[in-house]
Amino acid sequence: MNTIAAETGLSEAATELTRADRDSFFHPFSAIRDQEENGAIVMANARGSRIADVRGREYIDGAAGLWCVNVGYGRSEISQAIEAQSRKLPYFHAFNGVSNEPSIRLSEKLLEVAPSSMRRVFYGSSGSDANDTAVKLLWNYNILRGKPEKRKIISRTYAYHGVSVAAGSLTGIPVVHQDFGLPLDFARHVSRPDLYRDAPERQLHSEEAYSAWLAEELDQMIANEGADTVAGFVAEPVMGTGGVLPPPRGYFEAISSVLEKHDVRLVADEVITGFGRVGAWFASQLYDIRPDLILTAKGMTSGYLPMSAVLVGDRIWSVLKEAAGDGRVFAHGFTYSGHPTCAAAALANLAIIEREGLVARAAEMGQILRGSIDAGLGDLDMVGDIRSAGLMLGVEFVADRLTREPLPASAKTAARIALAARRHGVLVRALPNSDVIALSPSFIITEEEVGALATALRKAIGDVAGELKEEGVLPA
Ligand SMILES: Cc1ncc(COP(=O)(O)O)c(C=O)c1O
């Protein structure tokens, strides 16, 4: 019996909802034709790690939405905090020196759990706007330091930093650029760190040697561009949408010394990795990264309300503060910067993470998930690589395990596996480039649910392998 679906009582309305969706809702990152022909899957309600659609089908959410529902669904503590705050002071802006208690308390809390060099918190509503704020902070910082030409920002191929015009330029995923004439010309991209595909292609067989090669590439790029034109380097500590790529050993150490040499600031995009996902409050702490800016969103509220934060480190803050002596305004901010109700949701979410020890649990469940996926999928011919950091895990599919030959892109293998997994009752994400599916369940996922995820995925891979054999994509 599907208990969540029974609560909704919506099944008769499902067809009407699907039609209304098709005729009115323009979906992000969705194929318009697919919505027209197949209709959307309409979600209705959720508890813990499980979610149900309006037709009453229940799924284990192996992705926590989009890497974000870290404390799980149905947390009444967060809902109550939202209700209480929205009754008391639902909204007021934070422009012109106005403030509110939830945002003040949240700022204190973020500085308490973040690396100690962070000094101030600037708020927005999305990971994309956090990246835009970082770009403008770097530009402003260099203008104030008398280096207005120092404006270029280096990111990495296949990075995901969002879709707004500046963040979308930093993103290194071709489909985000193609149809929009991006990137803008302040953005540059060096190679992603991909131990499975790129390191062996370059004959780099130790992680340290690969890190040194990547740092050398960055050094060359900065030298070629001219260090006096490069303001920043932005990186996800563990690349998410670009393939779930943990950094090779020594990577951030090697990169950081190049950045220091050229007076280039480091931005850690912790929109996915912040607030426990990799088994530490921030990945910067886990990998000993010393960023000048830390960007966060998603897990700060576990997605219950939209909110982002840019944590501003000492080196940048001290320049801004120094220059402020003439009374200048930092002319950047959003209607919803420091939104009191979103801040109340974030505070309730962080209180749950602390009280229930969910950062440690993410580390522990990350190992259990890894063990379960290794055991459940490791022997399958199509599984080329399994990699993970805490509760972020990627499975890469190949045509040949020995040669690592990729499957043809036209076969859309990962997308089909994600669809087949849905038929077997689990939601996972197919990433946009390589044939990788990502798992990033909530931190409260149980061992039993992890086992069910692995079992369903094994079946889904079996289904798609069978189809690919029939189609002649794989040998029979
Ligand atoms: C690392 C990273 N940065 C930025 C973003 C953009 O966040 P948003 O979709 O909230 O704009 C994402 C979204 O997935 C992300 O993974």
The ligand as an SDF file (V2000), in Angstrom:
LIG
                    3D

 16 16  0  0  0  0  0  0  0  0999 V2000
   27.8400   24.0050   -7.8190 C   0  0  0  0  0  0  0  0  0  0  0  0
   26.6260   24.7750   -8.2390 C   0  0  0  0  0  0  0  0  0  0  0  0
   26.6860   26.1020   -8.3160 N   0  0  0  0  0  0  0  0  0  0  0  0
   25.6270   26.8440   -8.6850 C   0  0  0  0  0  0  0  0  0  0  0  0
   24.4220   26.2490   -9.0030 C   0  0  0  0  0  0  0  0  0  0  0  0
   23.2730   27.0800   -9.4520 C   0  0  0  0  0  0  0  0  0  0  0  0
   22.2920   27.1000   -8.4950 O   0  0  0  0  0  0  0  0  0  0  0  0
   20.8080   27.5930   -8.8640 P   0  0  0  0  0  0  0  0  0  0  0  0
   20.1970   26.5490   -9.7310 O   0  0  0  0  0  0  0  0  0  0  0  0
   20.1620   27.7270   -7.5150 O   0  0  0  0  0  0  0  0  0  0  0  0
   20.9230   28.9070   -9.5490 O   0  0  0  0  0  0  0  0  0  0  0  0
   24.3130   24.8600   -8.9120 C   0  0  0  0  0  0  0  0  0  0  0  0
   23.0390   24.1890   -9.2220 C   0  0  0  0  0  0  0  0  0  0  0  0
   22.9490   22.9890   -9.3350 O   0  0  0  0  0  0  0  0  0  0  0  0
   25.4380   24.0920   -8.5490 C   0  0  0  0  0  0  0  0  0  0  0  0
   25.3900   22.7610   -8.4960 O   0  0  0  0  0  0  0  0  0  0  0  0
  1  2  1  0
  2  3  1  0
  2 15  2  0
  3  4  2  0
  4  5  1  0
  5  6  1  0
  5 12  2  0
  6  7  1  0
  7  8  1  0
  8  9  2  0
  8 10  1  0
  8 11  1  0
 12 13  1  0
 12 15  1  0
 13 14  2  0
 15 16  1  0
M  END
$$$$
